[in-house]
Amino acid sequence: MTFYDSFDNLKKALISLITDISKESVHLLDSFVDSIAMVAIDFADWFNDLFRR
């Protein structure tokens, strides 16, 4: 194994790690946006109920 082979393997491992981290970040961001949207919808329902009475 030459230096370039080990460097290529390191590069592949780093790209794989960055890809996995970005996938997890997108999943966490999606979950966060979903939870904010649910809270906003609940608040809007509560606000509408407040003025219907």
C-alpha positions as CSV (number, residue, x, y, z in Angstrom):
1,M,0.0,0.0,0.0
2,T,1.4,3.3,-1.0
3,F,1.0,6.7,0.5
4,Y,-1.5,7.6,-2.2
5,D,-3.6,4.5,-1.5
6,S,-3.9,5.3,2.2
7,F,-4.6,8.9,1.4
8,D,-7.4,7.8,-1.0
9,N,-8.9,5.5,1.7
10,L,-8.7,8.4,4.2
11,K,-10.5,10.7,1.7
12,K,-13.2,8.1,1.1
13,A,-13.7,7.7,4.8
14,L,-14.0,11.4,5.4
15,I,-16.5,11.8,2.5
16,S,-18.6,9.0,4.0
17,L,-18.5,10.6,7.5
18,I,-19.5,14.0,6.1
19,T,-22.3,12.4,4.1
20,D,-23.6,10.6,7.2
21,I,-23.4,13.8,9.4
22,S,-25.2,15.8,6.8
23,K,-28.0,13.2,6.5
24,E,-28.5,13.3,10.3
25,S,-28.4,17.1,10.3
26,V,-31.2,17.2,7.7
27,H,-33.2,14.7,9.7
28,L,-32.8,16.7,12.9
29,L,-33.7,19.9,11.1
30,D,-36.8,18.3,9.6
31,S,-37.9,17.1,13.0
32,F,-37.3,20.5,14.5
33,V,-39.3,22.2,11.8
34,D,-42.1,19.7,12.2
35,S,-42.3,20.3,15.9
36,I,-42.4,24.1,15.4
37,A,-45.2,23.7,12.9
38,M,-47.2,21.6,15.2
39,V,-46.8,24.1,18.1
40,A,-47.8,27.0,15.7
41,I,-50.9,25.1,14.5
42,D,-51.9,24.3,18.2
43,F,-51.4,28.0,19.1
44,A,-53.5,29.1,16.1
45,D,-56.3,26.7,17.1
46,W,-56.2,28.0,20.7
47,F,-56.3,31.6,19.4
48,N,-59.3,30.9,17.2
49,D,-61.1,29.2,20.1
50,L,-60.4,32.2,22.3
51,F,-62.3,34.5,20.0
52,R,-65.1,32.1,19.1
53,R,-66.5,32.2,22.6
